[in-house]
Amino acid sequence: MESDAIANGSQLPRESIENEDTTSSANIPGDFPCYDMGHRLRGIACIFNHDKFHQRTWPADRIPSDRLGSSKDRDDLTRTLRQLDFEVKSFNNFTADQVRKEIAKLAEKVDHTDHDCLLVVVMSHGQDGKICAYDTVYNVEDVWMPFTSDRCDTLVGKPKLFFIQACRGFDEQEPLRDGGNIVSYSSTTIDGPGEYSIPTQTDFLFVYSTIPGYGSYRHEENGAVFIQALFDVLSQRGRWDDLLSMVTVVLRTVAVKEIEMEE
């Protein structure tokens, strides 16, 4: 029997809890090591794929180039997330206002009571703190701020996961490239119930394809290095590994791949 552990280390099979009442929100005490992933539904996964950009709304010398390969990333992620029981919603080449409206609807109109978590993927060009939509830029915080605990109560105490595939350089035409340092490695051993209050911005996980000030690699046929690494790891480990362990593997894979591409 397969077990589900997308966001924690629990090995409780979904089949054994299908009929349990898990409608309470924010039922996780502060010292509990794992999130409750035993709700009736896994949750919604939204993919915002920006790979084409309007020629008339951008300055003539700053029109973002088409992001070839991004449709493969979208399709690969959609397939894998559905296999992991997410309800996947894919949005292509939305304007900035359309993105904000869809996020607002997801936060304000959807009841997440029976959901384990929320997952959002954004793929586009970008600068640090900004994402390129079809017509103009929007702020990264536009994607996640509507889900804080004071604005979306049915996701209180639940994982809210955001994966951002975009450059974070200050100049989109010439973002910095990290050549990295060649390193060697070796195997090393290193030694309740009741009411409570949590911060409004708790239970968020943000995973970016690169660090601030740097570019992010994408192959025109094979897709983005970061998204393809995420797809591979979720496909192979999504049913039994915890999310933080999987993210660690993704980041290490990206680091190695980018060094190979620099060489």
N, C-alpha and C positions, 0 to 999 in steps of 0.2 A: 504494500500500500504506500503510495507516494505521500510525502508530507510537505506542508507549505511553510516557508520561512523567509518570505520576501523581505520583511523588515525587522525580523528579530531571530533569535536562535531557537525558538520553539519548534519542537518536533511533533506537535499534535496534529494528526491527520484531519483534514477538513471534513471528511465523511462522518467523523464521530461527533461533530458539534453542529451539524447542519440544522437541527431542530431546536437548538438552545435559544433562549431569549437573551439577545445581546444588544438590546435597544438603548441601554444607558450610555450617556456620554460622559467623558472625563472621569472614568472609573479606575484610573491607574494611580495608585499611591506613589509618592516620590521615590521610594526605595525599591520599586518593582523593576527588575532588570530587563523586561521585555514588554513590547507593546502587545495589546490584545489583537491578534490576527484571526480571531474566531468568529467574526461577524458573518452574517448571512451572505454578504457579497464582498468581493475583493475591493471594488471601488472603481472610480473613473480615472482613465489616463487620457490626457489631452495632448495632442501633438500639434504645435504651431510650426508649419513648414513654410519658410519664406525663401523661395528660390528664383522669383522674378520680381522686377521692380518697375514702377510706372515711369515712363520717360519724361512726362510733362510736369510732375510735381517735385522732382529733384533738380537741384542746380545742374546745369549742363556739364560742368566739370566734376561733379560729385555723384553721378548716377551709379549706384552699385551694380556690379556685374552679375549676370545670372549665375546662380550657384549650382552648376552641373554636378550631378551625383547625389544631390539632396533627396530626390525622390526615392532612390534606393534606400537611403537611411530611413526615410519615413515608412516605406513598405516593410523593411526588415524589422523595425521596432514594432510596427502594428501587429505583425504576425506573432512575434515573440510575446508581447504583452497580452494578446488574446489567449495565448497558450497558458499564461500565468493567471488567467481568469479575470483580467481587467476588462471593463467596458471601454473600448478605445474610441475616442472621437478625434478625427483628423481634420485640420483646417489649413487650407493652402492659400498663401498669398493674400492674407487678410490685410486690410488697412489698419492703421494704429487704433482708430476708433472701434473697428470691428473686433480687434483683440480685446480691448477694454470691456466692450459690451459682453463678449462671450465669457470672459473671466467673471464679470459681475453677475451674470446669470448663473454660472456654476457655483458661485459663493452664496448668492442670495435666494435663488429659486430652487436649487436642488437640495433635497433632504439626504444627507450623508449618514444618517443615524445607523443604518444597517451596513455601512461600508467600513472596511478595514483601514483604508488610507486614501490619499489623493496623490496622483503623479502627473506632473506637467513637464513636457519637453518643448524647448524652443530652439529652432535651428535657423540661423540667419547670419548676415554680416552684423558687425557691431563695433562699438567703441566702449570703453569702460563705463558701465552703468546705462548704456543705451543699446537698443536693438533696432535694426532696420526693418520696418514694415514695408508694404507695397508702395505706400505713398510718402512716408516720412519716418522719423524715429519715434520710439516710445521708451519709457523708462523701465528697466528691469523690475523695479518695485511695483509697477502697475500689474505685474503678473502674480505677485505673491501677497501684497498687502491686504487685498480683500479677504484673505483666509485667516487673518489673525483671530484669536479666540473671542475678541469683543465684537467681531463682525460676522463670523461664521460659527455659530455655536454647535452645529452638528459634527464639526471636525475637531472640537476641543479634545485634547488628549490623544489625538491620532496623528500618525506620521503624514507630513505634507512634503512631498519630494519634488525637487525642481532640478532639471538637468538642462544646462544652457550650452548650446553649441554655437559659439560666435567668437570672433576676434575681440580682444579687449585693449587694442592699441589706441593711441590718441589720433593716429592718422590711418584711416581705413585703407588708403592707397599704399602706404608703406609701413605696415605694422612691424614691430620688432620681432625678430626671430631668435629663439633661444637655442644656441648651438649646443649648450649643455657641457658637462664635463664627463669624460670617460671614467667610469668607476669599475672597480672589481668588487666582488662580494664573496663571502664565505658563510658557511653555516655557523651560527653562534647561538649559544644558550644563555638566556638572561633570566639571572635570578629575578496600613490598616484602615481600616474603615474610618469614616468621618469626613468632615468638610475640610477643604484646603484650597489655597489660592495658587494659581500659576500665572506666569507672565503672559501677556497677550501674544508675544512673538515666539512662544516655545513650540517645540515639536516640528521645526522646520529643518530640512536638509537641503543644502544647495551644493550642486556639483557642477563646476565649470570646466569647459574643455581646455582652458588655459588660465594663466595668472594675469593680473592687471598689467596693461602696457604691452602685451605680447599678442602675436597672431596665433591662429589655430589652423591646423592642416586639414585639407580636404582634397581627395582625389576625384577627378572629374568623372570617372567610371565606377570606382569602388566605394565612393562615399567618404565621409569624414572619419579621420582616424579615431577620434573620441567616440563617436556614435557607433561605429563598427565594433570597437572594443566593448562598449556597453552591450550591444546586441549579442556578441559572442558569449560574454560572461553570463548574461541573463539566460540565454538559451541553454548553457551547459550547467549552470549552478543555481538557477532561480528557484528550483523546487526544494533545495535542502540547505543552501548557505544563507547566512544572515547578510543583510544589505551592506553593512559597513565592510565586511570581509570582501564582498564582491566589488565594492567601489575601490578598495585598495588594489585589487587585481587589475581593475580597469585603468587606474592611474599609472600603475607600473607598466602596463602594456603600452599606454600612450607614450610614456617617457622613452621606452625602448624604440618604438616605431618612429618617433620624431627624430631621434638621433640617427637612425638608419636613413631617414629621408634627407637629413642635412648632409650626410656623407655622400 
